[in-house]
Amino acid sequence: MPSVKVRDTESFESALKHFKKQCEREGILSEIKKREHYDKPSVKKKKKIIAARKKAAKRRTFSAKPAR
């Protein structure tokens, strides 16, 4: 849980900036986006298979180019 101690001389904007940066470092926003929608296990499996195929195809295209 991120927390920011605000000094008396510190402005609200700078404290908010520190808080946002700390949230980003801890990966809170990406976790929220990941949990925003529920995917059934079968859908997760299909997405994983599709991603693996794309990655393999990309690897093949880059490795198939002739060297100069």
PDB file as gemmi writes it, atoms N, CA and C in Angstrom:
CRYST1    1.000    1.000    1.000  90.00  90.00  90.00 P 1                      
ATOM      1  N   MET A   1       0.842  -1.174   0.000  1.00  0.00           N  
ATOM      2  CA  MET A   1       0.000   0.000   0.000  1.00  0.00           C  
ATOM      3  C   MET A   1       0.887   1.237   0.000  1.00  0.00           C  
ATOM      4  N   PRO A   2       0.796   2.052  -1.034  1.00  0.00           N  
ATOM      5  CA  PRO A   2       1.644   3.237  -1.084  1.00  0.00           C  
ATOM      6  C   PRO A   2       1.175   4.313  -0.117  1.00  0.00           C  
ATOM      7  N   SER A   3       2.122   4.977   0.455  1.00  0.00           N  
ATOM      8  CA  SER A   3       1.792   6.103   1.330  1.00  0.00           C  
ATOM      9  C   SER A   3       2.861   7.166   1.150  1.00  0.00           C  
ATOM     10  N   VAL A   4       2.439   8.408   1.239  1.00  0.00           N  
ATOM     11  CA  VAL A   4       3.343   9.531   1.055  1.00  0.00           C  
ATOM     12  C   VAL A   4       3.196  10.460   2.246  1.00  0.00           C  
ATOM     13  N   LYS A   5       4.312  10.793   2.853  1.00  0.00           N  
ATOM     14  CA  LYS A   5       4.291  11.756   3.951  1.00  0.00           C  
ATOM     15  C   LYS A   5       4.471  13.145   3.352  1.00  0.00           C  
ATOM     16  N   VAL A   6       3.506  14.006   3.619  1.00  0.00           N  
ATOM     17  CA  VAL A   6       3.520  15.355   3.069  1.00  0.00           C  
ATOM     18  C   VAL A   6       4.149  16.307   4.081  1.00  0.00           C  
ATOM     19  N   ARG A   7       5.144  17.051   3.622  1.00  0.00           N  
ATOM     20  CA  ARG A   7       5.785  18.041   4.488  1.00  0.00           C  
ATOM     21  C   ARG A   7       4.952  19.322   4.493  1.00  0.00           C  
ATOM     22  N   ASP A   8       5.181  20.165   5.467  1.00  0.00           N  
ATOM     23  CA  ASP A   8       4.439  21.424   5.573  1.00  0.00           C  
ATOM     24  C   ASP A   8       4.705  22.331   4.374  1.00  0.00           C  
ATOM     25  N   THR A   9       5.923  22.301   3.882  1.00  0.00           N  
ATOM     26  CA  THR A   9       6.298  23.189   2.777  1.00  0.00           C  
ATOM     27  C   THR A   9       5.952  22.602   1.405  1.00  0.00           C  
ATOM     28  N   GLU A  10       5.554  21.350   1.357  1.00  0.00           N  
ATOM     29  CA  GLU A  10       5.300  20.669   0.085  1.00  0.00           C  
ATOM     30  C   GLU A  10       3.896  20.993  -0.427  1.00  0.00           C  
ATOM     31  N   SER A  11       3.785  21.236  -1.720  1.00  0.00           N  
ATOM     32  CA  SER A  11       2.486  21.540  -2.312  1.00  0.00           C  
ATOM     33  C   SER A  11       1.709  20.247  -2.564  1.00  0.00           C  
ATOM     34  N   PHE A  12       0.413  20.409  -2.764  1.00  0.00           N  
ATOM     35  CA  PHE A  12      -0.442  19.257  -3.026  1.00  0.00           C  
ATOM     36  C   PHE A  12      -0.053  18.569  -4.334  1.00  0.00           C  
ATOM     37  N   GLU A  13       0.282  19.366  -5.347  1.00  0.00           N  
ATOM     38  CA  GLU A  13       0.632  18.817  -6.652  1.00  0.00           C  
ATOM     39  C   GLU A  13       1.873  17.928  -6.578  1.00  0.00           C  
ATOM     40  N   SER A  14       2.867  18.375  -5.840  1.00  0.00           N  
ATOM     41  CA  SER A  14       4.089  17.566  -5.731  1.00  0.00           C  
ATOM     42  C   SER A  14       3.829  16.294  -4.919  1.00  0.00           C  
ATOM     43  N   ALA A  15       2.986  16.384  -3.885  1.00  0.00           N  
ATOM     44  CA  ALA A  15       2.645  15.188  -3.103  1.00  0.00           C  
ATOM     45  C   ALA A  15       1.879  14.193  -3.964  1.00  0.00           C  
ATOM     46  N   LEU A  16       0.969  14.704  -4.793  1.00  0.00           N  
ATOM     47  CA  LEU A  16       0.219  13.840  -5.698  1.00  0.00           C  
ATOM     48  C   LEU A  16       1.147  13.183  -6.714  1.00  0.00           C  
ATOM     49  N   LYS A  17       2.128  13.946  -7.194  1.00  0.00           N  
ATOM     50  CA  LYS A  17       3.109  13.415  -8.144  1.00  0.00           C  
ATOM     51  C   LYS A  17       3.901  12.273  -7.508  1.00  0.00           C  
ATOM     52  N   HIS A  18       4.319  12.457  -6.253  1.00  0.00           N  
ATOM     53  CA  HIS A  18       5.049  11.410  -5.529  1.00  0.00           C  
ATOM     54  C   HIS A  18       4.171  10.164  -5.359  1.00  0.00           C  
ATOM     55  N   PHE A  19       2.907  10.382  -5.038  1.00  0.00           N  
ATOM     56  CA  PHE A  19       1.992   9.263  -4.833  1.00  0.00           C  
ATOM     57  C   PHE A  19       1.791   8.481  -6.131  1.00  0.00           C  
ATOM     58  N   LYS A  20       1.576   9.184  -7.230  1.00  0.00           N  
ATOM     59  CA  LYS A  20       1.387   8.519  -8.525  1.00  0.00           C  
ATOM     60  C   LYS A  20       2.623   7.726  -8.925  1.00  0.00           C  
ATOM     61  N   LYS A  21       3.795   8.297  -8.691  1.00  0.00           N  
ATOM     62  CA  LYS A  21       5.038   7.618  -9.040  1.00  0.00           C  
ATOM     63  C   LYS A  21       5.212   6.346  -8.207  1.00  0.00           C  
ATOM     64  N   GLN A  22       4.842   6.429  -6.938  1.00  0.00           N  
ATOM     65  CA  GLN A  22       4.959   5.266  -6.061  1.00  0.00           C  
ATOM     66  C   GLN A  22       3.976   4.170  -6.488  1.00  0.00           C  
ATOM     67  N   CYS A  23       2.765   4.569  -6.872  1.00  0.00           N  
ATOM     68  CA  CYS A  23       1.780   3.598  -7.365  1.00  0.00           C  
ATOM     69  C   CYS A  23       2.287   2.914  -8.631  1.00  0.00           C  
ATOM     70  N   GLU A  24       2.911   3.687  -9.505  1.00  0.00           N  
ATOM     71  CA  GLU A  24       3.443   3.135 -10.747  1.00  0.00           C  
ATOM     72  C   GLU A  24       4.566   2.140 -10.460  1.00  0.00           C  
ATOM     73  N   ARG A  25       5.443   2.472  -9.521  1.00  0.00           N  
ATOM     74  CA  ARG A  25       6.550   1.580  -9.169  1.00  0.00           C  
ATOM     75  C   ARG A  25       6.053   0.252  -8.611  1.00  0.00           C  
ATOM     76  N   GLU A  26       4.976   0.305  -7.819  1.00  0.00           N  
ATOM     77  CA  GLU A  26       4.454  -0.911  -7.211  1.00  0.00           C  
ATOM     78  C   GLU A  26       3.559  -1.708  -8.147  1.00  0.00           C  
ATOM     79  N   GLY A  27       3.243  -1.150  -9.323  1.00  0.00           N  
ATOM     80  CA  GLY A  27       2.452  -1.870 -10.312  1.00  0.00           C  
ATOM     81  C   GLY A  27       0.969  -1.948  -9.980  1.00  0.00           C  
ATOM     82  N   ILE A  28       0.458  -0.998  -9.259  1.00  0.00           N  
ATOM     83  CA  ILE A  28      -0.943  -1.028  -8.841  1.00  0.00           C  
ATOM     84  C   ILE A  28      -1.877  -0.817 -10.025  1.00  0.00           C  
ATOM     85  N   LEU A  29      -1.552   0.148 -10.885  1.00  0.00           N  
ATOM     86  CA  LEU A  29      -2.435   0.442 -12.016  1.00  0.00           C  
ATOM     87  C   LEU A  29      -2.522  -0.734 -12.983  1.00  0.00           C  
ATOM     88  N   SER A  30      -1.388  -1.377 -13.252  1.00  0.00           N  
ATOM     89  CA  SER A  30      -1.418  -2.527 -14.159  1.00  0.00           C  
ATOM     90  C   SER A  30      -2.208  -3.680 -13.545  1.00  0.00           C  
ATOM     91  N   GLU A  31      -2.121  -3.831 -12.232  1.00  0.00           N  
ATOM     92  CA  GLU A  31      -2.890  -4.869 -11.543  1.00  0.00           C  
ATOM     93  C   GLU A  31      -4.387  -4.587 -11.628  1.00  0.00           C  
ATOM     94  N   ILE A  32      -4.766  -3.324 -11.497  1.00  0.00           N  
ATOM     95  CA  ILE A  32      -6.182  -2.942 -11.591  1.00  0.00           C  
ATOM     96  C   ILE A  32      -6.700  -3.240 -12.988  1.00  0.00           C  
ATOM     97  N   LYS A  33      -5.926  -2.874 -13.999  1.00  0.00           N  
ATOM     98  CA  LYS A  33      -6.352  -3.116 -15.375  1.00  0.00           C  
ATOM     99  C   LYS A  33      -6.482  -4.611 -15.644  1.00  0.00           C  
ATOM    100  N   LYS A  34      -5.582  -5.396 -15.065  1.00  0.00           N  
ATOM    101  CA  LYS A  34      -5.619  -6.845 -15.268  1.00  0.00           C  
ATOM    102  C   LYS A  34      -6.861  -7.456 -14.624  1.00  0.00           C  
ATOM    103  N   ARG A  35      -7.264  -6.919 -13.482  1.00  0.00           N  
ATOM    104  CA  ARG A  35      -8.407  -7.478 -12.756  1.00  0.00           C  
ATOM    105  C   ARG A  35      -9.739  -6.832 -13.128  1.00  0.00           C  
ATOM    106  N   GLU A  36      -9.722  -5.886 -14.062  1.00  0.00           N  
ATOM    107  CA  GLU A  36     -10.924  -5.148 -14.413  1.00  0.00           C  
ATOM    108  C   GLU A  36     -12.003  -6.059 -14.994  1.00  0.00           C  
ATOM    109  N   HIS A  37     -11.602  -7.001 -15.825  1.00  0.00           N  
ATOM    110  CA  HIS A  37     -12.553  -7.913 -16.449  1.00  0.00           C  
ATOM    111  C   HIS A  37     -12.138  -9.342 -16.131  1.00  0.00           C  
ATOM    112  N   TYR A  38     -13.115 -10.188 -15.883  1.00  0.00           N  
ATOM    113  CA  TYR A  38     -12.829 -11.586 -15.588  1.00  0.00           C  
ATOM    114  C   TYR A  38     -12.779 -12.358 -16.892  1.00  0.00           C  
ATOM    115  N   ASP A  39     -11.724 -13.119 -17.067  1.00  0.00           N  
ATOM    116  CA  ASP A  39     -11.610 -14.015 -18.207  1.00  0.00           C  
ATOM    117  C   ASP A  39     -11.723 -15.445 -17.704  1.00  0.00           C  
ATOM    118  N   LYS A  40     -12.563 -16.205 -18.381  1.00  0.00           N  
ATOM    119  CA  LYS A  40     -12.687 -17.606 -18.009  1.00  0.00           C  
ATOM    120  C   LYS A  40     -11.362 -18.307 -18.293  1.00  0.00           C  
ATOM    121  N   PRO A  41     -11.083 -19.399 -17.589  1.00  0.00           N  
ATOM    122  CA  PRO A  41      -9.824 -20.113 -17.823  1.00  0.00           C  
ATOM    123  C   PRO A  41      -9.643 -20.549 -19.271  1.00  0.00           C  
ATOM    124  N   SER A  42     -10.727 -20.932 -19.945  1.00  0.00           N  
ATOM    125  CA  SER A  42     -10.604 -21.349 -21.344  1.00  0.00           C  
ATOM    126  C   SER A  42     -10.198 -20.171 -22.231  1.00  0.00           C  
ATOM    127  N   VAL A  43     -10.704 -18.979 -21.928  1.00  0.00           N  
ATOM    128  CA  VAL A  43     -10.353 -17.788 -22.702  1.00  0.00           C  
ATOM    129  C   VAL A  43      -8.894 -17.423 -22.449  1.00  0.00           C  
ATOM    130  N   LYS A  44      -8.461 -17.526 -21.195  1.00  0.00           N  
ATOM    131  CA  LYS A  44      -7.061 -17.255 -20.869  1.00  0.00           C  
ATOM    132  C   LYS A  44      -6.139 -18.189 -21.643  1.00  0.00           C  
ATOM    133  N   LYS A  45      -6.523 -19.474 -21.699  1.00  0.00           N  
ATOM    134  CA  LYS A  45      -5.711 -20.467 -22.390  1.00  0.00           C  
ATOM    135  C   LYS A  45      -5.620 -20.145 -23.884  1.00  0.00           C  
ATOM    136  N   LYS A  46      -6.758 -19.755 -24.489  1.00  0.00           N  
ATOM    137  CA  LYS A  46      -6.760 -19.405 -25.907  1.00  0.00           C  
ATOM    138  C   LYS A  46      -5.881 -18.192 -26.176  1.00  0.00           C  
ATOM    139  N   LYS A  47      -5.970 -17.179 -25.309  1.00  0.00           N  
ATOM    140  CA  LYS A  47      -5.158 -15.980 -25.471  1.00  0.00           C  
ATOM    141  C   LYS A  47      -3.674 -16.313 -25.374  1.00  0.00           C  
ATOM    142  N   LYS A  48      -3.340 -17.196 -24.439  1.00  0.00           N  
ATOM    143  CA  LYS A  48      -1.953 -17.587 -24.244  1.00  0.00           C  
ATOM    144  C   LYS A  48      -1.422 -18.323 -25.471  1.00  0.00           C  
ATOM    145  N   ILE A  49      -2.241 -19.206 -26.048  1.00  0.00           N  
ATOM    146  CA  ILE A  49      -1.848 -19.958 -27.241  1.00  0.00           C  
ATOM    147  C   ILE A  49      -1.661 -19.015 -28.426  1.00  0.00           C  
ATOM    148  N   ILE A  50      -2.584 -18.073 -28.581  1.00  0.00           N  
ATOM    149  CA  ILE A  50      -2.493 -17.111 -29.686  1.00  0.00           C  
ATOM    150  C   ILE A  50      -1.237 -16.247 -29.538  1.00  0.00           C  
ATOM    151  N   ALA A  51      -0.957 -15.804 -28.322  1.00  0.00           N  
ATOM    152  CA  ALA A  51       0.237 -14.990 -28.074  1.00  0.00           C  
ATOM    153  C   ALA A  51       1.505 -15.778 -28.384  1.00  0.00           C  
ATOM    154  N   ALA A  52       1.531 -17.048 -28.037  1.00  0.00           N  
ATOM    155  CA  ALA A  52       2.697 -17.888 -28.315  1.00  0.00           C  
ATOM    156  C   ALA A  52       2.885 -18.059 -29.821  1.00  0.00           C  
ATOM    157  N   ARG A  53       1.785 -18.224 -30.555  1.00  0.00           N  
ATOM    158  CA  ARG A  53       1.874 -18.348 -32.016  1.00  0.00           C  
ATOM    159  C   ARG A  53       2.414 -17.070 -32.639  1.00  0.00           C  
ATOM    160  N   LYS A  54       1.902 -15.930 -32.177  1.00  0.00           N  
ATOM    161  CA  LYS A  54       2.378 -14.648 -32.710  1.00  0.00           C  
ATOM    162  C   LYS A  54       3.865 -14.454 -32.432  1.00  0.00           C  
ATOM    163  N   LYS A  55       4.278 -14.811 -31.225  1.00  0.00           N  
ATOM    164  CA  LYS A  55       5.676 -14.657 -30.843  1.00  0.00           C  
ATOM    165  C   LYS A  55       6.568 -15.554 -31.695  1.00  0.00           C  
ATOM    166  N   ALA A  56       6.123 -16.787 -31.928  1.00  0.00           N  
ATOM    167  CA  ALA A  56       6.896 -17.713 -32.749  1.00  0.00           C  
ATOM    168  C   ALA A  56       6.966 -17.233 -34.197  1.00  0.00           C  
ATOM    169  N   ALA A  57       5.861 -16.717 -34.721  1.00  0.00           N  
ATOM    170  CA  ALA A  57       5.847 -16.214 -36.094  1.00  0.00           C  
ATOM    171  C   ALA A  57       6.769 -15.002 -36.227  1.00  0.00           C  
ATOM    172  N   LYS A  58       6.743 -14.134 -35.236  1.00  0.00           N  
ATOM    173  CA  LYS A  58       7.606 -12.956 -35.250  1.00  0.00           C  
ATOM    174  C   LYS A  58       9.072 -13.368 -35.210  1.00  0.00           C  
ATOM    175  N   ARG A  59       9.370 -14.360 -34.397  1.00  0.00           N  
ATOM    176  CA  ARG A  59      10.734 -14.866 -34.291  1.00  0.00           C  
ATOM    177  C   ARG A  59      11.198 -15.458 -35.620  1.00  0.00           C  
ATOM    178  N   ARG A  60      10.283 -16.192 -36.289  1.00  0.00           N  
ATOM    179  CA  ARG A  60      10.619 -16.788 -37.579  1.00  0.00           C  
ATOM    180  C   ARG A  60      10.891 -15.724 -38.639  1.00  0.00           C  
ATOM    181  N   THR A  61      10.098 -14.655 -38.671  1.00  0.00           N  
ATOM    182  CA  THR A  61      10.287 -13.635 -39.692  1.00  0.00           C  
ATOM    183  C   THR A  61      11.583 -12.880 -39.498  1.00  0.00           C  
ATOM    184  N   PHE A  62      11.950 -12.618 -38.249  1.00  0.00           N  
ATOM    185  CA  PHE A  62      13.189 -11.900 -38.008  1.00  0.00           C  
ATOM    186  C   PHE A  62      14.409 -12.784 -38.222  1.00  0.00           C  
ATOM    187  N   SER A  63      14.305 -14.057 -37.945  1.00  0.00           N  
ATOM    188  CA  SER A  63      15.458 -14.932 -38.120  1.00  0.00           C  
ATOM    189  C   SER A  63      15.585 -15.393 -39.573  1.00  0.00           C  
ATOM    190  N   ALA A  64      14.536 -15.274 -40.373  1.00  0.00           N  
ATOM    191  CA  ALA A  64      14.574 -15.727 -41.767  1.00  0.00           C  
ATOM    192  C   ALA A  64      15.198 -14.695 -42.698  1.00  0.00           C  
ATOM    193  N   LYS A  65      15.359 -13.455 -42.248  1.00  0.00           N  
ATOM    194  CA  LYS A  65      15.946 -12.414 -43.094  1.00  0.00           C  
ATOM    195  C   LYS A  65      17.433 -12.729 -43.324  1.00  0.00           C  
ATOM    196  N   PRO A  66      17.883 -12.609 -44.570  1.00  0.00           N  
ATOM    197  CA  PRO A  66      19.298 -12.895 -44.850  1.00  0.00           C  
ATOM    198  C   PRO A  66      20.207 -11.790 -44.293  1.00  0.00           C  
ATOM    199  N   ALA A  67      21.377 -12.191 -43.876  1.00  0.00           N  
ATOM    200  CA  ALA A  67      22.349 -11.230 -43.338  1.00  0.00           C  
ATOM    201  C   ALA A  67      23.042 -10.532 -44.499  1.00  0.00           C  
ATOM    202  N   ARG A  68      23.384  -9.271 -44.301  1.00  0.00           N  
ATOM    203  CA  ARG A  68      24.053  -8.497 -45.363  1.00  0.00           C  
ATOM    204  C   ARG A  68      25.531  -8.566 -45.251  1.00  0.00           C  
TER     205      ARG A  68                                                      
END                                                                             
